Amino acid sequence: MPEVLKAPLVVEFPFTRSLGPVQSAFLTGLRERVVLGVRAGDGRVLVPPVEYDPVTAEEIRDLVEVAPTGTVTTWAWNHAPRRGQPLDTPFAWVLVKLDGADTALLHALDAPGPDAVRTGMRVRVRWAGERVGAITDIACFEPYDGDGAPEPTGHDGVFDDLVTGIVAPARLDYTYSPGRAQSGYIAALAERRTVGERCPSCRKVYVPPRGACPTCGVATAEQVEVGPRGTVTTFCIVNIKARNLDIEVPYVYAHIALDGADLALHGRIAGIPYDRVRMGLRVEAVWTDGARYPDHYRPTGEPDADYDTYKELL
Amino acid sequence: MSKEPVAVVGIGQTKHVAARRDVSIAGLVREAAGRALEDAELTWADIDAVVIGKAPDFFEGVMMPELYLADALGAVGKPMLRVHTAGSVGGSTALVATNLVASRVHGTVLTLAFEKQSESNAMWGLSLPIPFQQPLVAGAGGFFAPHVRAYMRRSGAPDTVGSLVAYKDRRNALKNPYAHLHERDITLEKVQASPMLWDPIRYSETCPSSDGACAMVLTDRAGAARSPRPPAWLLGGAMRSEPTLFAGKDCVSPQAGKDCAADVYRQAGITDPRHEIDAVEMYVPFSWYEPMWLENLGFADEGEGWKLTESGVTELDGDLPVNMSGGVLSTNPIGASGMIRFAEAALQVRGQAGEHQVDRARRVLGHAYGGGSQFFSMWLVGAEPPTS
């Protein structure tokens, strides 16, 4: 049995966020070295602020400034910081109740080791040198002995030049494996053979194979070589260039039922003007050296297949 | 024990637009929910549970956004559920909420669906580069266009039918203040002259990308009795699923769609949908899906759906109006699109649809589908309560 394939899959995108009035004021405040909370209906000051009262669901907009100093309410030591985290040396994740606030804010505390951190310790904001209106404008918190703290100025949360949006990059790292059946399919393709699997129950041949039949719910193991020729069952002509695809437009994207397969696979048709491609066209794979998949499919020159022979394979 | 009859007593939508940069996601859903409560003349305290839906988290990149939306939707201290069935999610979300009332678990439920497409990347989210796979086509249009061609071949429909649907839906949207696209200078010639993107699908025959939310307040008989405006009554509702691709799948008229409609009609005692149902809000993201779904939903025999479109039956003043609101072709905040269909069906039987109201709409079908035509959800609502 061929080796089961594995490869890294990184999913990454810079998402944009509209902030709405409350987060907009909060992040603009950080840019100006002002920490804002919002006063809820019961009088508590929530930091970070929210748009709607967690008790009454009413809209809340009464912004109040709190101090850049506070008390650690709980913490956890991070031995091995990962990319994108606030500090690149080991640090403590802390919940900090800032002076004047009734709820705690999550952030990082720069400390030499876990022995230097305790619940109840006093900390203060270490501002980032360059501030843009983001939570990272607070570089981190640092231990603080209680002297020389700046007092809140009583800021009302009204600013010129508001930050209204942020970019929030997201990234997920996976190890992807196509599994036993598809690994075998890919190994056979390296020999320019197309091998599917037959369901022991409904006898349908799946190409590419999935290791199981989606309608019968049973494992598939019996290998069946299909093709090399097939029939275009349906298609579209793609006229817009996709960012992630290096294919010149227009091109024909087709469903191709290889002879012996009970499900069409998808491929590009070339070797014929795009506007002469038709349902029923007989085609065969065209390979390029080193490629995992056929580059495209081209006409075989056979007469077109009769509609009745492929109408169940659209 | 029989089921509790379920009524729609409040409906709220945002004005759907390309980008709502003035609000957060919380602000967006709040706007729709607030309008639904206002319509029902209820407050947050009157709501027993919240059921929310949207497209995959990956679209906006907020994992489990329902957690952070609990306070915006007054859900603190109440049950809150998230439903997830791709493009059909707006419909299935409403049905999950419906079932909570029908089973007498809750008396009054707020249900809501949203998408902030301007802050998402649906095309990217749907076309992740998977290792060892061959990237061939990007986005939903390329996926669905071959199925449209298959329908054209199978039915023999003239290739102008798609443009007729787009022209109708865009004109209907002009009568709906909440619709995203308001193309006041639309003409059939313009639709037919628009660029061919994924032949046979033209640009003007595709849906836009919208920011929007839709909310409904569902309640029991006692709640309906207190409703300040006429309720819409649930006569039947169902969901069905099937795999994306399997040997024997009918991509033009999926079996799951047929089964779903049959279940709804059985519940509602409908034997002749074409004559017993007055109008339809169906999920048509690409124009040709109107004739395809007309057949799938039993309004026309196989291969005959396009004749209803071509002869004007599905026009706003036709015998079976389809997508009076302008449909998905005019407004598409993906996760909300299914719920908008359901809500617009309810608006019609409540007589609250304004300029796009259909005369004597007594029974209207709301329909949604999602994934690779694999998830279906539908409801039939009526102006009168169910008889059994």
HADDOCK unambig.tbl for C-alpha pairs under 7 A between the chains (distance, minus, plus):
assign (segid A and resid 7 and name CA) (segid B and resid 131 and name CA) 6.49 0.50 0.50
assign (segid A and resid 9 and name CA) (segid B and resid 131 and name CA) 6.74 0.50 0.50
assign (segid A and resid 15 and name CA) (segid B and resid 60 and name CA) 6.67 0.50 0.50
assign (segid A and resid 15 and name CA) (segid B and resid 61 and name CA) 6.53 0.50 0.50
assign (segid A and resid 15 and name CA) (segid B and resid 119 and name CA) 6.32 0.50 0.50
assign (segid A and resid 15 and name CA) (segid B and resid 120 and name CA) 6.63 0.50 0.50
assign (segid A and resid 16 and name CA) (segid B and resid 119 and name CA) 5.19 0.50 0.50
assign (segid A and resid 17 and name CA) (segid B and resid 119 and name CA) 6.04 0.50 0.50
assign (segid A and resid 18 and name CA) (segid B and resid 21 and name CA) 5.29 0.50 0.50
assign (segid A and resid 18 and name CA) (segid B and resid 22 and name CA) 6.72 0.50 0.50
assign (segid A and resid 18 and name CA) (segid B and resid 23 and name CA) 6.11 0.50 0.50
assign (segid A and resid 18 and name CA) (segid B and resid 24 and name CA) 5.17 0.50 0.50
assign (segid A and resid 19 and name CA) (segid B and resid 23 and name CA) 6.43 0.50 0.50
assign (segid A and resid 19 and name CA) (segid B and resid 24 and name CA) 4.98 0.50 0.50
assign (segid A and resid 20 and name CA) (segid B and resid 22 and name CA) 5.82 0.50 0.50
assign (segid A and resid 20 and name CA) (segid B and resid 23 and name CA) 4.28 0.50 0.50
assign (segid A and resid 20 and name CA) (segid B and resid 24 and name CA) 4.60 0.50 0.50
assign (segid A and resid 20 and name CA) (segid B and resid 27 and name CA) 6.84 0.50 0.50
assign (segid A and resid 52 and name CA) (segid B and resid 71 and name CA) 5.77 0.50 0.50
assign (segid A and resid 52 and name CA) (segid B and resid 72 and name CA) 5.32 0.50 0.50
assign (segid A and resid 53 and name CA) (segid B and resid 71 and name CA) 6.47 0.50 0.50
assign (segid A and resid 54 and name CA) (segid B and resid 71 and name CA) 5.03 0.50 0.50
assign (segid A and resid 54 and name CA) (segid B and resid 76 and name CA) 6.48 0.50 0.50
assign (segid A and resid 55 and name CA) (segid B and resid 76 and name CA) 6.79 0.50 0.50
assign (segid A and resid 57 and name CA) (segid B and resid 71 and name CA) 5.70 0.50 0.50
assign (segid A and resid 57 and name CA) (segid B and resid 72 and name CA) 6.26 0.50 0.50
assign (segid A and resid 57 and name CA) (segid B and resid 74 and name CA) 4.79 0.50 0.50
assign (segid A and resid 170 and name CA) (segid B and resid 61 and name CA) 6.97 0.50 0.50
assign (segid A and resid 204 and name CA) (segid B and resid 247 and name CA) 6.69 0.50 0.50
assign (segid A and resid 214 and name CA) (segid B and resid 243 and name CA) 6.71 0.50 0.50
assign (segid A and resid 214 and name CA) (segid B and resid 246 and name CA) 6.34 0.50 0.50
assign (segid A and resid 215 and name CA) (segid B and resid 246 and name CA) 6.96 0.50 0.50
assign (segid A and resid 234 and name CA) (segid B and resid 146 and name CA) 5.44 0.50 0.50
assign (segid A and resid 234 and name CA) (segid B and resid 149 and name CA) 6.64 0.50 0.50
assign (segid A and resid 234 and name CA) (segid B and resid 150 and name CA) 6.05 0.50 0.50
assign (segid A and resid 235 and name CA) (segid B and resid 146 and name CA) 4.55 0.50 0.50
assign (segid A and resid 236 and name CA) (segid B and resid 145 and name CA) 5.74 0.50 0.50
assign (segid A and resid 236 and name CA) (segid B and resid 146 and name CA) 5.17 0.50 0.50
assign (segid A and resid 236 and name CA) (segid B and resid 198 and name CA) 5.81 0.50 0.50
assign (segid A and resid 236 and name CA) (segid B and resid 199 and name CA) 5.26 0.50 0.50
assign (segid A and resid 236 and name CA) (segid B and resid 200 and name CA) 6.61 0.50 0.50
assign (segid A and resid 237 and name CA) (segid B and resid 198 and name CA) 5.35 0.50 0.50
assign (segid A and resid 237 and name CA) (segid B and resid 199 and name CA) 4.78 0.50 0.50
assign (segid A and resid 238 and name CA) (segid B and resid 197 and name CA) 6.23 0.50 0.50
assign (segid A and resid 238 and name CA) (segid B and resid 198 and name CA) 4.60 0.50 0.50
assign (segid A and resid 238 and name CA) (segid B and resid 199 and name CA) 6.50 0.50 0.50
assign (segid A and resid 239 and name CA) (segid B and resid 196 and name CA) 6.81 0.50 0.50
assign (segid A and resid 239 and name CA) (segid B and resid 197 and name CA) 5.05 0.50 0.50
assign (segid A and resid 239 and name CA) (segid B and resid 198 and name CA) 5.97 0.50 0.50
assign (segid A and resid 240 and name CA) (segid B and resid 197 and name CA) 5.86 0.50 0.50
assign (segid A and resid 242 and name CA) (segid B and resid 138 and name CA) 6.12 0.50 0.50
assign (segid A and resid 245 and name CA) (segid B and resid 135 and name CA) 6.96 0.50 0.50
assign (segid A and resid 262 and name CA) (segid B and resid 247 and name CA) 5.56 0.50 0.50
assign (segid A and resid 263 and name CA) (segid B and resid 246 and name CA) 6.85 0.50 0.50
assign (segid A and resid 263 and name CA) (segid B and resid 247 and name CA) 5.06 0.50 0.50
assign (segid A and resid 312 and name CA) (segid B and resid 248 and name CA) 6.24 0.50 0.50
assign (segid A and resid 313 and name CA) (segid B and resid 248 and name CA) 6.97 0.50 0.50
assign (segid A and resid 314 and name CA) (segid B and resid 150 and name CA) 6.73 0.50 0.50
